[in-house]
Amino acid sequence: MRSYKQVFIQSVNTPHATWHGTRVLASRYSVFAEEVVDVRNKRILEAIENYLSRHPEAADSVQGIATWWVPEMGLEVSENEVADALEHRPEDSRIEEQQSLSGPIIYRLRSAGNGKEDEKLKH
């Protein structure tokens, strides 16, 4: 079975594809690809949050999250997919990042005192 990307590439590379048709198809494929990535990111973030709900003291790097946390929640993902999902997480996410002393960024459950609400109270 061919993927949508393979179908797109084949249709763009056909000799009888018109410029307009190719442009419309490329636009449709781009929107479709963005939607797929958004859904995938949302599922990855949900898996991470579910893991953290079960293990509230857990903290790990992108590599550890991709290797241990997300697969335990039933998804197989790459480190790049986890990194992308974490990079595009919403501001109100329950996941926070912290720079570790050894180098990699560590992700963990946002503690009650580290939310945006506390910042608003200070102003």
CNS distance restraints for C-alpha pairs under 8 A (distance, minus, plus):
assign (resid   2 and name CA) (resid   6 and name CA) 6.01 0.50 0.50
assign (resid   2 and name CA) (resid   7 and name CA) 6.67 0.50 0.50
assign (resid   3 and name CA) (resid   7 and name CA) 6.40 0.50 0.50
assign (resid   4 and name CA) (resid   8 and name CA) 6.07 0.50 0.50
assign (resid   4 and name CA) (resid  29 and name CA) 7.94 0.50 0.50
assign (resid   5 and name CA) (resid   9 and name CA) 6.14 0.50 0.50
assign (resid   5 and name CA) (resid  29 and name CA) 7.77 0.50 0.50
assign (resid   6 and name CA) (resid  10 and name CA) 6.08 0.50 0.50
assign (resid   7 and name CA) (resid  11 and name CA) 6.09 0.50 0.50
assign (resid   8 and name CA) (resid  12 and name CA) 6.15 0.50 0.50
assign (resid   8 and name CA) (resid  25 and name CA) 7.36 0.50 0.50
assign (resid   8 and name CA) (resid  26 and name CA) 7.43 0.50 0.50
assign (resid   8 and name CA) (resid  29 and name CA) 7.09 0.50 0.50
assign (resid   9 and name CA) (resid  13 and name CA) 6.16 0.50 0.50
assign (resid  10 and name CA) (resid  14 and name CA) 6.30 0.50 0.50
assign (resid  11 and name CA) (resid  17 and name CA) 6.95 0.50 0.50
assign (resid  11 and name CA) (resid  22 and name CA) 7.70 0.50 0.50
assign (resid  12 and name CA) (resid  17 and name CA) 6.34 0.50 0.50
assign (resid  12 and name CA) (resid  22 and name CA) 5.67 0.50 0.50
assign (resid  13 and name CA) (resid  17 and name CA) 7.31 0.50 0.50
assign (resid  17 and name CA) (resid  21 and name CA) 6.53 0.50 0.50
assign (resid  17 and name CA) (resid  22 and name CA) 6.29 0.50 0.50
assign (resid  18 and name CA) (resid  22 and name CA) 5.97 0.50 0.50
assign (resid  19 and name CA) (resid  23 and name CA) 6.03 0.50 0.50
assign (resid  20 and name CA) (resid  24 and name CA) 6.20 0.50 0.50
assign (resid  21 and name CA) (resid  25 and name CA) 6.05 0.50 0.50
assign (resid  22 and name CA) (resid  26 and name CA) 5.89 0.50 0.50
assign (resid  23 and name CA) (resid  27 and name CA) 6.11 0.50 0.50
assign (resid  24 and name CA) (resid  28 and name CA) 6.18 0.50 0.50
assign (resid  25 and name CA) (resid  29 and name CA) 6.02 0.50 0.50
assign (resid  26 and name CA) (resid  30 and name CA) 6.05 0.50 0.50
assign (resid  27 and name CA) (resid  31 and name CA) 6.33 0.50 0.50
assign (resid  28 and name CA) (resid  32 and name CA) 6.11 0.50 0.50
assign (resid  29 and name CA) (resid  33 and name CA) 5.95 0.50 0.50
assign (resid  30 and name CA) (resid  34 and name CA) 6.22 0.50 0.50
assign (resid  31 and name CA) (resid  35 and name CA) 6.29 0.50 0.50
assign (resid  32 and name CA) (resid  36 and name CA) 6.26 0.50 0.50
assign (resid  33 and name CA) (resid  37 and name CA) 6.22 0.50 0.50
assign (resid  34 and name CA) (resid  38 and name CA) 6.13 0.50 0.50
assign (resid  35 and name CA) (resid  39 and name CA) 6.19 0.50 0.50
assign (resid  36 and name CA) (resid  40 and name CA) 6.07 0.50 0.50
assign (resid  37 and name CA) (resid  41 and name CA) 5.97 0.50 0.50
assign (resid  38 and name CA) (resid  42 and name CA) 6.14 0.50 0.50
assign (resid  39 and name CA) (resid  43 and name CA) 6.26 0.50 0.50
assign (resid  40 and name CA) (resid  44 and name CA) 6.22 0.50 0.50
assign (resid  41 and name CA) (resid  45 and name CA) 6.12 0.50 0.50
assign (resid  41 and name CA) (resid  81 and name CA) 7.44 0.50 0.50
assign (resid  41 and name CA) (resid  82 and name CA) 7.73 0.50 0.50
assign (resid  41 and name CA) (resid  84 and name CA) 7.30 0.50 0.50
assign (resid  41 and name CA) (resid  85 and name CA) 4.56 0.50 0.50
assign (resid  41 and name CA) (resid  88 and name CA) 7.89 0.50 0.50
assign (resid  42 and name CA) (resid  46 and name CA) 6.09 0.50 0.50
assign (resid  42 and name CA) (resid  85 and name CA) 7.24 0.50 0.50
assign (resid  43 and name CA) (resid  47 and name CA) 6.17 0.50 0.50
assign (resid  44 and name CA) (resid  48 and name CA) 6.27 0.50 0.50
assign (resid  44 and name CA) (resid  70 and name CA) 6.98 0.50 0.50
assign (resid  44 and name CA) (resid  75 and name CA) 7.65 0.50 0.50
assign (resid  44 and name CA) (resid  82 and name CA) 6.79 0.50 0.50
assign (resid  44 and name CA) (resid  85 and name CA) 6.60 0.50 0.50
assign (resid  45 and name CA) (resid  49 and name CA) 6.11 0.50 0.50
assign (resid  45 and name CA) (resid  85 and name CA) 6.44 0.50 0.50
assign (resid  45 and name CA) (resid  86 and name CA) 7.11 0.50 0.50
assign (resid  45 and name CA) (resid  89 and name CA) 7.37 0.50 0.50
assign (resid  46 and name CA) (resid  50 and name CA) 6.00 0.50 0.50
assign (resid  47 and name CA) (resid  51 and name CA) 6.13 0.50 0.50
assign (resid  47 and name CA) (resid  69 and name CA) 7.74 0.50 0.50
assign (resid  47 and name CA) (resid  70 and name CA) 5.69 0.50 0.50
assign (resid  47 and name CA) (resid  73 and name CA) 5.63 0.50 0.50
assign (resid  47 and name CA) (resid  74 and name CA) 7.97 0.50 0.50
assign (resid  47 and name CA) (resid  75 and name CA) 7.73 0.50 0.50
assign (resid  48 and name CA) (resid  52 and name CA) 6.19 0.50 0.50
assign (resid  48 and name CA) (resid  65 and name CA) 7.62 0.50 0.50
assign (resid  48 and name CA) (resid  69 and name CA) 6.54 0.50 0.50
assign (resid  48 and name CA) (resid  70 and name CA) 6.06 0.50 0.50
assign (resid  48 and name CA) (resid  73 and name CA) 7.92 0.50 0.50
assign (resid  49 and name CA) (resid  53 and name CA) 6.09 0.50 0.50
assign (resid  49 and name CA) (resid  94 and name CA) 7.04 0.50 0.50
assign (resid  49 and name CA) (resid  95 and name CA) 7.05 0.50 0.50
assign (resid  49 and name CA) (resid 109 and name CA) 7.71 0.50 0.50
assign (resid  50 and name CA) (resid  54 and name CA) 6.45 0.50 0.50
assign (resid  50 and name CA) (resid  73 and name CA) 7.48 0.50 0.50
assign (resid  51 and name CA) (resid  55 and name CA) 6.03 0.50 0.50
assign (resid  51 and name CA) (resid  69 and name CA) 6.18 0.50 0.50
assign (resid  51 and name CA) (resid  70 and name CA) 7.48 0.50 0.50
assign (resid  51 and name CA) (resid  72 and name CA) 7.85 0.50 0.50
assign (resid  51 and name CA) (resid  73 and name CA) 6.81 0.50 0.50
assign (resid  52 and name CA) (resid  56 and name CA) 4.89 0.50 0.50
assign (resid  52 and name CA) (resid  57 and name CA) 7.53 0.50 0.50
assign (resid  52 and name CA) (resid  58 and name CA) 6.52 0.50 0.50
assign (resid  52 and name CA) (resid 108 and name CA) 7.26 0.50 0.50
assign (resid  52 and name CA) (resid 109 and name CA) 6.05 0.50 0.50
assign (resid  56 and name CA) (resid 108 and name CA) 7.89 0.50 0.50
assign (resid  56 and name CA) (resid 109 and name CA) 6.24 0.50 0.50
assign (resid  57 and name CA) (resid 108 and name CA) 7.53 0.50 0.50
assign (resid  57 and name CA) (resid 109 and name CA) 7.42 0.50 0.50
assign (resid  58 and name CA) (resid 108 and name CA) 6.13 0.50 0.50
assign (resid  58 and name CA) (resid 109 and name CA) 7.50 0.50 0.50
assign (resid  59 and name CA) (resid 106 and name CA) 6.12 0.50 0.50
assign (resid  59 and name CA) (resid 107 and name CA) 5.42 0.50 0.50
assign (resid  59 and name CA) (resid 108 and name CA) 4.51 0.50 0.50
assign (resid  59 and name CA) (resid 109 and name CA) 7.61 0.50 0.50
assign (resid  60 and name CA) (resid  64 and name CA) 5.58 0.50 0.50
assign (resid  60 and name CA) (resid  65 and name CA) 6.19 0.50 0.50
assign (resid  60 and name CA) (resid 106 and name CA) 4.98 0.50 0.50
assign (resid  60 and name CA) (resid 107 and name CA) 5.49 0.50 0.50
assign (resid  60 and name CA) (resid 108 and name CA) 6.89 0.50 0.50
assign (resid  61 and name CA) (resid  65 and name CA) 6.14 0.50 0.50
assign (resid  61 and name CA) (resid 104 and name CA) 6.35 0.50 0.50
assign (resid  61 and name CA) (resid 105 and name CA) 5.88 0.50 0.50
assign (resid  61 and name CA) (resid 106 and name CA) 4.62 0.50 0.50
assign (resid  61 and name CA) (resid 107 and name CA) 6.13 0.50 0.50
assign (resid  62 and name CA) (resid  66 and name CA) 6.08 0.50 0.50
assign (resid  62 and name CA) (resid  79 and name CA) 6.13 0.50 0.50
assign (resid  62 and name CA) (resid  82 and name CA) 6.36 0.50 0.50
assign (resid  62 and name CA) (resid  83 and name CA) 6.08 0.50 0.50
assign (resid  62 and name CA) (resid 105 and name CA) 7.72 0.50 0.50
assign (resid  62 and name CA) (resid 106 and name CA) 7.46 0.50 0.50
assign (resid  62 and name CA) (resid 107 and name CA) 7.66 0.50 0.50
assign (resid  63 and name CA) (resid  67 and name CA) 6.05 0.50 0.50
assign (resid  63 and name CA) (resid  79 and name CA) 5.70 0.50 0.50
assign (resid  64 and name CA) (resid  68 and name CA) 5.70 0.50 0.50
assign (resid  64 and name CA) (resid  69 and name CA) 7.13 0.50 0.50
assign (resid  65 and name CA) (resid  69 and name CA) 4.76 0.50 0.50
assign (resid  65 and name CA) (resid  70 and name CA) 6.10 0.50 0.50
assign (resid  65 and name CA) (resid  82 and name CA) 7.45 0.50 0.50
assign (resid  66 and name CA) (resid  70 and name CA) 5.73 0.50 0.50
assign (resid  66 and name CA) (resid  71 and name CA) 7.09 0.50 0.50
assign (resid  66 and name CA) (resid  76 and name CA) 7.85 0.50 0.50
assign (resid  66 and name CA) (resid  77 and name CA) 6.08 0.50 0.50
assign (resid  66 and name CA) (resid  78 and name CA) 6.10 0.50 0.50
assign (resid  66 and name CA) (resid  79 and name CA) 5.37 0.50 0.50
assign (resid  66 and name CA) (resid  82 and name CA) 6.22 0.50 0.50
assign (resid  67 and name CA) (resid  71 and name CA) 6.75 0.50 0.50
assign (resid  67 and name CA) (resid  79 and name CA) 7.98 0.50 0.50
assign (resid  68 and name CA) (resid  72 and name CA) 6.21 0.50 0.50
assign (resid  69 and name CA) (resid  73 and name CA) 6.67 0.50 0.50
assign (resid  70 and name CA) (resid  74 and name CA) 6.65 0.50 0.50
assign (resid  70 and name CA) (resid  75 and name CA) 5.67 0.50 0.50
assign (resid  70 and name CA) (resid  76 and name CA) 6.90 0.50 0.50
assign (resid  70 and name CA) (resid  77 and name CA) 7.30 0.50 0.50
assign (resid  71 and name CA) (resid  75 and name CA) 4.79 0.50 0.50
assign (resid  71 and name CA) (resid  76 and name CA) 5.29 0.50 0.50
assign (resid  71 and name CA) (resid  77 and name CA) 7.43 0.50 0.50
assign (resid  77 and name CA) (resid  81 and name CA) 6.21 0.50 0.50
assign (resid  77 and name CA) (resid  82 and name CA) 6.94 0.50 0.50
assign (resid  78 and name CA) (resid  82 and name CA) 6.49 0.50 0.50
assign (resid  79 and name CA) (resid  83 and name CA) 6.07 0.50 0.50
assign (resid  80 and name CA) (resid  84 and name CA) 6.04 0.50 0.50
assign (resid  81 and name CA) (resid  85 and name CA) 6.15 0.50 0.50
assign (resid  82 and name CA) (resid  86 and name CA) 6.12 0.50 0.50
assign (resid  83 and name CA) (resid  87 and name CA) 6.00 0.50 0.50
assign (resid  84 and name CA) (resid  88 and name CA) 6.24 0.50 0.50
assign (resid  85 and name CA) (resid  89 and name CA) 6.04 0.50 0.50
assign (resid  89 and name CA) (resid  93 and name CA) 6.38 0.50 0.50
assign (resid  92 and name CA) (resid 116 and name CA) 7.73 0.50 0.50
assign (resid  94 and name CA) (resid 109 and name CA) 5.86 0.50 0.50
assign (resid  94 and name CA) (resid 110 and name CA) 5.19 0.50 0.50
assign (resid  95 and name CA) (resid 107 and name CA) 6.58 0.50 0.50
assign (resid  95 and name CA) (resid 108 and name CA) 5.69 0.50 0.50
assign (resid  95 and name CA) (resid 109 and name CA) 4.89 0.50 0.50
assign (resid  95 and name CA) (resid 110 and name CA) 5.32 0.50 0.50
assign (resid  96 and name CA) (resid 107 and name CA) 5.62 0.50 0.50
assign (resid  96 and name CA) (resid 108 and name CA) 5.56 0.50 0.50
assign (resid  96 and name CA) (resid 109 and name CA) 6.07 0.50 0.50
assign (resid  96 and name CA) (resid 110 and name CA) 5.11 0.50 0.50
assign (resid  97 and name CA) (resid 105 and name CA) 6.39 0.50 0.50
assign (resid  97 and name CA) (resid 106 and name CA) 5.58 0.50 0.50
assign (resid  97 and name CA) (resid 107 and name CA) 4.46 0.50 0.50
assign (resid  97 and name CA) (resid 108 and name CA) 6.47 0.50 0.50
assign (resid  98 and name CA) (resid 105 and name CA) 5.66 0.50 0.50
assign (resid  98 and name CA) (resid 106 and name CA) 5.17 0.50 0.50
assign (resid  98 and name CA) (resid 107 and name CA) 6.30 0.50 0.50
assign (resid  98 and name CA) (resid 108 and name CA) 7.97 0.50 0.50
assign (resid  99 and name CA) (resid 103 and name CA) 6.90 0.50 0.50
assign (resid  99 and name CA) (resid 104 and name CA) 6.53 0.50 0.50
assign (resid  99 and name CA) (resid 105 and name CA) 4.54 0.50 0.50
assign (resid  99 and name CA) (resid 106 and name CA) 6.09 0.50 0.50
assign (resid 100 and name CA) (resid 104 and name CA) 5.99 0.50 0.50
assign (resid 100 and name CA) (resid 105 and name CA) 5.79 0.50 0.50
assign (resid 100 and name CA) (resid 106 and name CA) 6.22 0.50 0.50
assign (resid 110 and name CA) (resid 114 and name CA) 6.23 0.50 0.50
assign (resid 110 and name CA) (resid 115 and name CA) 7.04 0.50 0.50
assign (resid 111 and name CA) (resid 115 and name CA) 7.32 0.50 0.50
assign (resid 113 and name CA) (resid 118 and name CA) 6.63 0.50 0.50
assign (resid 114 and name CA) (resid 118 and name CA) 6.83 0.50 0.50
assign (resid 115 and name CA) (resid 119 and name CA) 7.22 0.50 0.50
assign (resid 116 and name CA) (resid 120 and name CA) 6.44 0.50 0.50
assign (resid 117 and name CA) (resid 121 and name CA) 6.40 0.50 0.50
assign (resid 118 and name CA) (resid 122 and name CA) 6.61 0.50 0.50
assign (resid 119 and name CA) (resid 123 and name CA) 6.94 0.50 0.50
